[in-house]
Amino acid sequence: MRQVYLDYAATTPVKEEVLAEMLPFFSLQYGNPSSLHKFGYTAREAVDLARERVAALIGAKASEIYFTSGGTESDNWAVEGVAGAQPAGRAHVITSKIEHHALLHSCAALEEKGHSVSYLEVDPTGFVQPHALKQAINERTCLVSIMFANNEVGSIQPIAELAKIANSAGIIFHTDAVQAAGNLPINVQQLGIDMLSLSAHKIYGPKGIGALYIKEGTAISNFIHGGSQEHKRRAGTENVPGIVGFGKAAELAARNLNDHIKKTTTLRDYFIDRLLADIPDVQINGSREQRLPGNVNATFNYIEGEALLLDLDINGIAASTGSACSSGSFAPSHVLTAMGLPIEQVYSSLRFSLGDFTTKEDIDHTVSVLNATVKRLRAFSPFTQE
Amino acid sequence: MSMYNEKVMSHFTNPHNAGTMENPDAVGSFGSPVCGDMMEISLKITDGVIEDAKFRTFGCGSAIASSSVATEMIKGKTLEEALALTNNDFVAELGGLPEAKVHCSVLSEQAIKRAIYQYAKEHDLELEGLKGFDPDAEFEHDH
């Protein structure tokens, strides 16, 4: 049976070139980068090169890249680190209702410690409104954190505008770019971004490694205490193979960015057009234009999404109901809910995410399977309109 | 590998008794789109025996599979026998459901009770299995 993977936003396969660069660092070049001998220097050089490559992907300096265990740690560190480094009284954070749980739950943890958090609404297509950010800022605001692009509906936020508003108020601006990196051009200097979260496994690198970009001079407290790794800010012996893989993945992502965007966007638009043309009562959530190249989020009215997901899985097609965490907990998507989708449509929505190995044949096959399974499930749905 | 066993998968991919019927003697439904699942059941009843049952379900794989076995199990049963069946009987018939999914089988139990309740009311029947049953009661329907 044909296997079609349309869940690149959950994770991506490690590219061969990436794996090839990683492999020597397990059993051959296994030195600790902190060690003062050849084994150590070799590892140190590899980590330095990776740091430069990751920095280049987002237009930062290598000294501003801090390796972490992944996107979740980066988000946690950004929120708790900035809040923890503020003078008493500067205890207000602004974020949005459609952030990843790594961010939302960090904010919830801050609230438990007595900080206040404002969660900005989004419009029906999933965009934060800059004027709403302006209104939410007060003299106690220490951090604004708005994701670069949303993981569920792909909405690319007006980051330059949002960062400018924060900058001009003297407030640190953080963005979770886990989904955006490798899919959109990012330049932290041009955009006025102070902090940015990255994850390797969303850009064809390994799992368990990510980074937080921290602009020079940004006030943030340390997150993991111990040795002097990562400029004494994030302790622990470096995950050298992971860092090397992340570096290679970042280098490939930067090099292939334009081709990737062009090819994936074309496939995405083809997929959306075919869904709308071939299957009745389908709607696309989010914007057609300001959307991540590989993201498709669709509501298949009258059918519960998890049943549809199961039918697709039986047919070898991997998709997702919103974020992976949500499909484990059976909670309706907080993103679609924030966009104001009626609850029955939230339950009827699926996310497909395309990537570098997706082909037109994959899309054709998926549409034909969807067509059959949607018909099958609608035939016995109590909500199907006669 | 799937989160469900083969029997559940079989009832999901080929559900028995899916659809509606002409001139049903009783119809009941339970759940709501707000909860993410909803089942409607139609019954053909002759001399207090369920001759046929059909369902329509909006819900996940386990809700659909439970609907299928539940309608299968009540066919040929008297109203009292059908009322005595609980969601645990449907889960057992399916050979088990993942723990987080057991609640989905309650949908079938409650839809059957509501259909029979309606029928009993219309036909002035006193049924042992309906004692204390209140179709309008707030039902704990956790997710």
Boltz contact constraints between the chains, C-beta under 6 A:
constraints:
  - contact:
      token1: [A, 304]
      token2: [B, 58]
      max_distance: 6.0
  - contact:
      token1: [A, 304]
      token2: [B, 59]
      max_distance: 6.0
  - contact:
      token1: [A, 304]
      token2: [B, 60]
      max_distance: 6.0
  - contact:
      token1: [A, 306]
      token2: [B, 60]
      max_distance: 6.0
  - contact:
      token1: [A, 307]
      token2: [B, 60]
      max_distance: 6.0
  - contact:
      token1: [A, 307]
      token2: [B, 61]
      max_distance: 6.0
  - contact:
      token1: [A, 307]
      token2: [B, 64]
      max_distance: 6.0
  - contact:
      token1: [A, 310]
      token2: [B, 61]
      max_distance: 6.0
  - contact:
      token1: [A, 330]
      token2: [B, 143]
      max_distance: 6.0
  - contact:
      token1: [A, 343]
      token2: [B, 34]
      max_distance: 6.0
  - contact:
      token1: [A, 344]
      token2: [B, 33]
      max_distance: 6.0
  - contact:
      token1: [A, 347]
      token2: [B, 36]
      max_distance: 6.0
  - contact:
      token1: [A, 380]
      token2: [B, 18]
      max_distance: 6.0
  - contact:
      token1: [A, 380]
      token2: [B, 19]
      max_distance: 6.0
  - contact:
      token1: [A, 380]
      token2: [B, 56]
      max_distance: 6.0
  - contact:
      token1: [A, 381]
      token2: [B, 58]
      max_distance: 6.0
  - contact:
      token1: [A, 382]
      token2: [B, 38]
      max_distance: 6.0
  - contact:
      token1: [A, 382]
      token2: [B, 40]
      max_distance: 6.0
  - contact:
      token1: [A, 382]
      token2: [B, 56]
      max_distance: 6.0
  - contact:
      token1: [A, 382]
      token2: [B, 58]
      max_distance: 6.0
  - contact:
      token1: [A, 383]
      token2: [B, 58]
      max_distance: 6.0
